[in-house]
Amino acid sequence: MKLRIRSIRVRLTVWYALLLLSTLVVFGAFSYFYTSRTLSENLDLSLKNEVRWVREFIQPQAWKIKPGSRSIDAILRRQAGQMPAGPIETGPDTTVEADEIWNQIYKHTLQGPKKTYIQFTDRRGTIIYRSYNLGTDSLVYFDTVAVYGSVMANGWLNGEPVRIALSRDKNYTYLVGYPLGEVRDLLGSLYWIFLILAPIALAASVVGGLALAAKSLAPVNDITTRTRRITAENLDQTLPIVVPDDEIGRLTSTINDMIRRLHDSFAQIRQFSADASHELRTPLTIVRGEIELTLRRSKTPEEYRHVLESTLEEILRLTSIIDNLLTLAKADQGLFRAEFSEVNLKTVAEELYEDCEILASEKKIRITLEAGTPITIVGDRGRLRQLFLNLIDNAIKYTPEGGSVTVTVAKQDGMALFRVADTGIGIPPEDIPKIFDRFYRVDKARSRAMGGTGLGLSIAKWIAELHRGTIIVESVPQKGSVFTVRLPVN
């Protein structure tokens, strides 16, 4: 697979590698300094213990040592096999007891785990004893603290740095040193180990990160490939879900939900287009047919008048459909701007009652208005009037002659209610959820004959939602329907 810098796979690998490198650097630095500090502390503790032992070993026997003794070098060289056997020549101030002390110290240094160097001087700085392998130069330390007890100092031994534990009493100075070269070699080895292993670990993390990212993102690539194959013609397809509870499974489920919504939306659009085409085609066909029949032969003025009236009626019907479609289109796009102000629902109901009495009188339908105290809400007066008029007009249309329509304005549970109840043909229960769909009709033939466009209830629902309200429908076939609009009160 070709790598791209902007791909998630590469970015995940880069971030993973950077995180690992940062972790290695921090861990390496911490390990290095922690090891260095631990070695230094352990070394100091060991040297302090060693110089304390030397002091405690020599002090009880200090009377055996005479200042200016030099014979210890010869004794040690002989013990090391570098001098022939025979009596040891001693100076005038050397005793056999002192030689035994130096022998014990020498054996102690050979048995110790560390390669320590010991030097013992009197208060004049004269070297009384020093380790055999010190060479010709003695320990050089940089310490001017003239105190009793033990202190730590840094010095040099034959040109190499040495860590020294120093202890003094009234007569002698005791020094125990350890070369820092071994400590530095150990820290250097640790440094090079990290320096070599870090690039190897980084390279392994890059390779492993790429493989891991490729495996983890394989389902995403599969989703991408399958999604590209889904078009408007096959929205009934869905993506397979392997593990529903992980991130990929939730993503797939979300995409499937989106596909289903798109499928429903496309189905509604197709249905809407078919219904709109049918609604627009019917009046146009009527107008065309009447005009063609009129042009075939001459007609009397009354006949021409009848044709023109019929044509005007269909044109008004077309205009109503187009106006309603434009209203809904603006609502869908959020382009409609309502003009809100205080509206008295009782006043609006009374105005509509007077207008609808004329419509109801043609079918001998009795309209009753039940409005109590005034109820004021904030809304668009024109749109609210359109909402209520649509509901009352529908009630009159679908109520047989001699029926009744009751309009009620009330307040309940802090909400304003506008209720329209009729004794009409009712709505089957299975059709109630669909009556607010555009161009939907329970009985299309009867609705068209009654002059409906199939958009009135869709507009009514939109106006109710515009005012943060709802419409509730209750209906019993052949007994009537009740439409209740609930609107929030100030």
matplotlib code that plots the C-alpha trace (Angstrom):
import matplotlib.pyplot as plt

x = [0.0, 1.4, 2.1, 0.8, 2.0, -1.6, -2.9, -4.0, -1.8, 1.4, 0.3, -0.4, 2.9, 4.8, 3.1, 3.7, 7.4, 7.7, 6.0, 8.3, 11.4, 10.4, 9.8, 13.1, 15.0, 13.3, 13.8, 17.4, 18.2, 16.5, 18.2, 21.6, 21.4, 19.7, 22.4, 25.1, 23.7, 23.2, 26.7, 28.1, 26.1, 27.0, 30.7, 30.7, 29.0, 31.5, 34.5, 33.1, 32.8, 36.3, 38.0, 36.1, 37.3, 40.9, 40.7, 39.1, 41.7, 44.7, 43.7, 43.9, 47.4, 48.7, 51.4, 53.1, 53.7, 56.7, 56.7, 58.9, 58.4, 59.2, 59.6, 56.0, 56.9, 59.6, 57.3, 54.5, 56.8, 58.2, 54.7, 53.9, 56.9, 58.8, 61.7, 63.9, 63.3, 65.4, 65.4, 63.8, 65.9, 64.1, 64.9, 65.7, 62.1, 60.3, 58.9, 57.6, 54.3, 53.8, 54.6, 51.8, 49.4, 50.2, 49.9, 46.4, 45.4, 46.9, 45.0, 41.8, 42.2, 42.7, 39.6, 37.4, 35.0, 36.3, 39.8, 40.4, 43.6, 44.7, 47.1, 48.0, 50.0, 50.9, 50.0, 53.2, 52.1, 54.7, 53.4, 53.5, 51.6, 50.2, 48.8, 51.5, 50.0, 49.8, 53.0, 55.5, 52.9, 50.6, 46.9, 46.5, 43.3, 41.9, 40.6, 41.5, 38.9, 40.8, 38.1, 37.9, 35.6, 35.0, 34.6, 34.4, 36.8, 37.9, 41.5, 43.9, 46.0, 48.6, 46.7, 43.3, 40.4, 39.7, 36.9, 38.3, 37.0, 39.1, 39.2, 41.5, 42.2, 44.8, 47.8, 46.9, 45.1, 43.4, 42.5, 40.7, 40.3, 38.6, 39.3, 36.3, 37.4, 35.5, 32.3, 32.7, 33.3, 30.1, 28.1, 29.7, 28.6, 25.1, 25.1, 26.2, 23.7, 20.9, 22.5, 22.5, 19.2, 17.2, 17.5, 16.8, 13.7, 12.6, 13.0, 11.1, 8.3, 8.0, 7.7, 5.4, 3.4, 2.8, 1.7, -0.5, -2.1, -2.7, -4.4, -6.4, -7.5, -8.3, -12.0, -12.1, -10.7, -13.4, -16.1, -14.8, -14.8, -18.3, -19.7, -18.4, -20.5, -23.7, -25.6, -29.1, -30.2, -29.1, -29.7, -31.3, -27.8, -26.1, -22.5, -21.7, -20.9, -18.2, -17.8, -20.8, -19.2, -15.9, -15.2, -15.4, -18.6, -20.2, -18.9, -20.5, -23.7, -23.8, -23.2, -26.0, -28.4, -27.4, -28.0, -31.4, -32.3, -31.1, -33.1, -36.2, -35.5, -35.0, -38.2, -40.1, -38.5, -39.6, -43.1, -43.2, -42.1, -44.6, -47.4, -46.4, -46.3, -49.7, -51.2, -49.8, -50.7, -54.3, -55.4, -53.2, -54.8, -58.3, -57.4, -55.8, -58.8, -61.4, -59.4, -59.0, -62.7, -63.6, -61.4, -62.9, -66.2, -67.9, -69.7, -72.2, -71.0, -72.4, -70.4, -67.2, -67.9, -68.3, -65.0, -63.2, -64.6, -63.5, -60.0, -59.8, -60.7, -57.9, -55.4, -56.3, -55.8, -52.3, -51.5, -52.4, -50.3, -47.3, -47.6, -47.8, -44.8, -42.8, -43.8, -42.6, -39.4, -38.5, -39.3, -37.0, -34.1, -34.6, -35.3, -38.6, -38.6, -41.5, -42.8, -43.5, -45.7, -48.3, -51.4, -54.8, -56.0, -59.5, -59.7, -58.1, -60.7, -63.6, -62.4, -62.1, -65.4, -67.1, -65.4, -65.9, -69.6, -70.0, -68.1, -70.1, -73.5, -73.1, -73.1, -75.5, -72.8, -73.2, -70.1, -69.7, -67.1, -66.1, -63.7, -63.4, -61.0, -58.5, -55.2, -52.2, -49.1, -46.1, -46.3, -46.7, -50.4, -50.6, -49.2, -51.3, -54.4, -53.3, -52.8, -56.2, -58.0, -56.5, -57.7, -61.2, -61.4, -60.4, -63.0, -65.7, -64.6, -64.7, -67.9, -71.1, -74.0, -75.9, -72.8, -71.1, -67.7, -66.7, -63.8, -62.4, -59.9, -58.6, -55.7, -54.4, -51.2, -49.6, -50.3, -52.7, -55.1, -56.8, -59.1, -61.1, -63.6, -65.9, -68.4, -66.9, -65.7, -62.8, -59.3, -58.3, -55.7, -53.0, -53.2, -53.0, -49.1, -49.0, -51.6, -48.9, -46.9, -46.9, -49.6, -50.8, -54.5, -56.5, -59.0, -57.3, -60.3, -62.6, -59.9, -59.3, -63.0, -63.2, -60.5, -57.7, -54.0, -52.6, -50.3, -52.6, -51.7, -48.0, -48.1, -50.1, -47.5, -44.7, -46.4, -47.0, -43.4, -42.3, -44.1, -42.6, -46.0, -47.5, -50.5, -52.3, -54.8, -57.6, -60.0, -62.6, -63.6, -67.2, -67.5, -65.2, -61.8, -60.3, -57.2, -55.6, -52.8, -50.8, -48.8, -46.6, -48.1, -45.9]
y = [0.0, 3.4, 5.6, 9.1, 11.7, 12.9, 9.4, 8.4, 5.3, 7.4, 9.9, 7.2, 5.6, 8.9, 9.8, 6.3, 6.5, 10.0, 8.8, 5.8, 7.9, 10.4, 7.6, 6.0, 9.3, 10.1, 6.5, 6.5, 9.9, 8.8, 5.5, 7.1, 9.7, 7.4, 4.8, 7.4, 8.7, 5.2, 4.2, 7.4, 6.9, 3.2, 4.1, 6.8, 4.5, 1.8, 4.2, 5.6, 2.1, 1.2, 4.3, 3.7, 0.2, 1.3, 3.9, 1.6, -1.1, 1.2, 3.4, 0.7, -0.3, 3.1, 2.9, 0.1, 2.5, 4.8, 7.9, 7.6, 3.9, 2.9, -0.8, -1.6, -1.2, -3.8, -6.1, -5.9, -6.3, -9.4, -10.8, -10.1, -12.2, -9.2, -9.5, -12.5, -14.3, -13.2, -10.8, -7.5, -4.5, -2.1, 1.4, 2.4, 3.3, 0.2, -2.5, -6.0, -5.1, -2.3, -4.8, -7.0, -4.2, -3.4, -7.1, -7.2, -4.1, -5.5, -8.8, -6.9, -4.9, -8.1, -9.7, -6.6, -6.5, -3.1, -2.2, 0.4, 2.3, 3.1, 5.7, 6.4, 9.6, 11.2, 14.8, 16.1, 14.6, 11.8, 8.7, 5.8, 3.3, 3.1, 0.4, -1.5, -0.7, 3.0, 3.4, 6.1, 8.8, 8.9, 9.9, 13.6, 15.1, 18.5, 18.9, 21.5, 20.5, 19.9, 18.1, 14.9, 12.3, 11.3, 13.6, 12.9, 14.5, 14.2, 13.6, 12.1, 8.9, 8.6, 11.1, 9.3, 10.8, 9.1, 9.4, 9.6, 9.0, 11.0, 10.6, 12.4, 12.2, 14.1, 12.1, 10.5, 11.0, 8.0, 7.9, 5.3, 5.9, 4.3, 5.1, 6.6, 5.1, 1.9, 3.9, 6.0, 2.9, 1.4, 4.6, 4.8, 1.3, 2.1, 5.2, 3.3, 0.6, 3.2, 4.9, 1.7, 0.2, 3.4, 3.5, -0.2, 0.2, 3.2, 1.4, -1.6, 0.8, 2.3, -1.1, -2.4, 0.8, 0.7, -3.0, -2.4, 0.7, -1.1, -3.9, -1.6, 0.6, -2.3, -2.2, 1.5, 0.9, -1.8, 0.6, 3.2, 0.8, -0.5, 3.0, 4.2, 1.5, 2.8, 5.3, 6.7, 3.6, 1.0, 2.8, -0.3, -1.8, -1.6, -2.2, -5.3, -4.9, -7.3, -6.1, -3.8, -2.4, -1.1, 2.2, 0.7, -1.0, 2.2, 4.1, 1.4, 1.6, 5.3, 5.1, 2.5, 4.8, 7.6, 5.4, 4.4, 8.1, 8.9, 6.0, 7.3, 10.9, 9.8, 7.8, 10.8, 13.0, 10.6, 10.3, 14.1, 14.6, 12.2, 13.7, 17.3, 16.3, 14.7, 17.6, 20.1, 18.0, 17.5, 21.2, 21.8, 18.8, 20.1, 23.6, 22.2, 19.9, 22.7, 25.1, 22.5, 21.6, 25.3, 25.9, 23.1, 24.9, 28.1, 28.6, 30.9, 33.7, 31.7, 28.7, 30.7, 32.2, 28.8, 27.7, 30.8, 30.3, 26.7, 27.7, 30.4, 27.9, 25.5, 28.4, 29.5, 25.9, 25.8, 29.1, 27.8, 24.7, 26.7, 29.2, 26.4, 24.7, 27.9, 28.4, 24.9, 25.3, 28.5, 26.7, 23.8, 26.1, 28.3, 31.4, 32.2, 35.0, 35.2, 38.5, 37.8, 40.0, 39.6, 37.7, 37.3, 33.8, 34.6, 37.5, 35.5, 32.7, 35.1, 36.6, 33.1, 32.1, 34.8, 33.9, 30.1, 30.5, 31.4, 28.3, 26.1, 27.5, 26.1, 22.5, 23.4, 22.7, 24.2, 25.9, 26.6, 28.8, 28.2, 30.9, 31.9, 34.6, 36.1, 34.2, 36.1, 34.4, 35.6, 34.6, 35.5, 36.5, 35.8, 32.3, 31.4, 32.6, 30.3, 27.4, 27.7, 28.4, 25.2, 23.1, 24.6, 24.4, 20.7, 20.0, 21.6, 19.8, 16.4, 16.8, 15.7, 18.1, 18.6, 17.9, 20.2, 21.8, 23.1, 25.5, 25.8, 28.2, 27.4, 27.3, 24.1, 23.2, 26.5, 25.9, 27.6, 25.2, 25.7, 22.7, 21.9, 19.0, 17.8, 15.0, 14.1, 10.9, 10.5, 9.1, 5.4, 4.8, 3.6, 6.8, 9.3, 9.2, 10.1, 12.9, 15.6, 14.3, 16.5, 15.6, 12.7, 12.0, 9.3, 9.3, 10.9, 11.0, 12.5, 15.0, 16.2, 16.6, 18.7, 21.0, 20.0, 20.3, 17.8, 20.5, 22.2, 19.9, 20.0, 23.8, 23.6, 21.3, 23.6, 26.7, 24.9, 23.9, 27.4, 28.6, 25.7, 24.0, 20.6, 19.3, 16.2, 14.2, 12.0, 10.4, 7.7, 6.6, 7.7, 9.6, 12.5, 14.0, 16.3, 18.4, 20.1, 22.7, 23.3, 26.6, 27.9, 30.9, 33.9]
z = [0.0, -1.0, 2.0, 2.1, 4.6, 5.3, 5.9, 9.3, 9.1, 8.7, 11.3, 13.8, 13.2, 13.5, 16.7, 18.1, 17.1, 18.7, 21.8, 22.1, 21.4, 24.0, 26.5, 25.7, 26.1, 29.4, 30.6, 29.5, 31.1, 34.3, 34.3, 33.6, 36.3, 38.8, 38.3, 38.6, 41.8, 43.2, 42.4, 43.9, 47.1, 47.4, 46.7, 49.4, 51.9, 51.2, 51.5, 54.8, 56.2, 55.0, 56.5, 59.7, 59.8, 59.2, 61.9, 64.4, 63.6, 64.0, 66.9, 69.6, 68.3, 67.5, 70.3, 68.2, 65.3, 65.4, 63.1, 60.0, 59.4, 55.8, 56.0, 55.0, 51.3, 51.5, 53.5, 50.9, 48.0, 49.6, 50.2, 46.6, 45.5, 44.2, 46.7, 47.6, 50.8, 53.7, 56.6, 56.0, 56.7, 58.8, 59.9, 63.4, 64.1, 62.8, 65.0, 64.3, 65.9, 63.3, 60.5, 61.7, 61.6, 58.0, 57.1, 58.5, 56.6, 53.4, 53.8, 54.5, 51.2, 49.2, 50.6, 50.0, 46.9, 45.9, 44.7, 47.4, 48.1, 51.6, 52.8, 56.5, 57.5, 60.7, 61.7, 60.0, 56.6, 56.7, 55.0, 57.4, 55.3, 51.8, 49.6, 47.7, 44.3, 44.8, 42.8, 43.4, 43.9, 46.8, 47.0, 46.3, 47.7, 47.8, 51.2, 53.9, 56.4, 59.6, 61.6, 63.5, 62.0, 58.3, 55.3, 51.5, 49.0, 45.4, 44.5, 42.0, 41.9, 39.3, 37.1, 37.5, 39.5, 42.8, 45.3, 48.8, 52.3, 54.8, 58.6, 61.1, 64.7, 66.9, 65.6, 62.2, 58.9, 57.4, 53.7, 51.6, 47.9, 45.0, 41.3, 39.5, 36.1, 36.7, 37.6, 34.6, 32.4, 33.8, 33.1, 29.6, 28.8, 30.0, 27.8, 24.7, 25.3, 25.2, 22.3, 20.3, 21.4, 21.0, 17.2, 17.0, 19.1, 17.1, 13.8, 15.2, 16.5, 13.0, 11.3, 14.0, 14.0, 10.3, 10.5, 13.5, 12.0, 8.7, 10.6, 12.8, 9.9, 7.5, 8.6, 7.8, 4.3, 3.8, 5.0, 2.5, -0.4, 0.4, 1.0, -2.4, -4.0, -2.4, -4.6, -4.6, -6.5, -3.8, -0.5, 0.8, 1.3, 4.7, 5.9, 7.8, 11.5, 12.9, 16.5, 17.4, 20.6, 19.4, 17.7, 14.1, 15.0, 16.3, 13.2, 11.0, 12.9, 12.5, 8.8, 8.5, 10.3, 8.0, 4.9, 6.3, 6.8, 3.3, 2.0, 3.7, 2.5, -1.1, -0.9, 0.4, -2.3, -5.0, -3.5, -3.1, -6.7, -8.0, -5.9, -6.8, -10.5, -10.2, -8.4, -10.9, -13.9, -13.0, -13.2, -16.2, -18.0, -17.1, -18.4, -21.6, -22.3, -21.8, -24.0, -26.8, -26.7, -26.8, -29.9, -31.9, -32.4, -31.7, -28.4, -27.0, -24.6, -21.7, -22.7, -23.0, -19.6, -18.1, -19.6, -18.3, -14.8, -14.8, -16.1, -13.4, -10.7, -11.8, -12.1, -8.5, -7.5, -9.2, -7.5, -4.1, -4.6, -5.8, -2.9, -0.4, -1.9, -1.8, 1.9, 2.8, 0.7, 2.6, 5.9, 5.0, 4.1, 7.1, 5.0, 6.5, 9.0, 11.4, 12.8, 16.4, 18.5, 21.2, 19.8, 21.6, 20.6, 21.6, 19.2, 16.3, 16.9, 16.9, 13.5, 12.0, 13.4, 11.5, 8.2, 8.6, 9.3, 5.6, 4.5, 6.8, 5.8, 2.3, 3.8, 6.6, 9.2, 12.6, 14.0, 17.7, 19.3, 22.9, 24.1, 27.7, 29.0, 26.6, 26.2, 25.0, 23.4, 21.4, 17.8, 14.2, 13.9, 10.1, 10.4, 13.4, 11.6, 8.6, 11.0, 12.6, 9.3, 7.8, 10.7, 10.6, 6.8, 6.9, 9.5, 7.4, 4.2, 5.8, 7.8, 6.0, 5.7, 8.9, 11.0, 13.5, 14.1, 17.6, 18.0, 21.6, 23.0, 26.5, 28.8, 30.4, 32.4, 31.4, 27.7, 25.3, 23.5, 20.2, 19.6, 16.5, 16.8, 14.1, 13.4, 10.1, 8.4, 10.7, 10.0, 10.2, 13.0, 10.5, 8.6, 11.5, 11.6, 7.8, 7.6, 8.1, 5.1, 2.1, -0.5, 1.6, 1.5, 3.3, 0.4, -2.6, -4.9, -2.3, -1.2, -4.7, -5.3, -2.2, -3.4, -1.1, -2.1, 0.4, 1.9, 4.5, 7.4, 6.5, 6.7, 9.9, 11.6, 10.5, 11.9, 15.2, 15.5, 14.5, 17.7, 19.8, 19.8, 18.8, 17.1, 18.6, 16.6, 17.9, 15.5, 15.3, 11.7, 10.8, 14.1, 13.8, 14.6, 17.1, 16.3, 19.3, 19.0, 22.1, 22.3, 25.1, 27.0, 28.0]

ax = plt.figure().add_subplot(projection="3d")
ax.plot(x, y, z, "-o")
ax.set_aspect("equal")
plt.show()
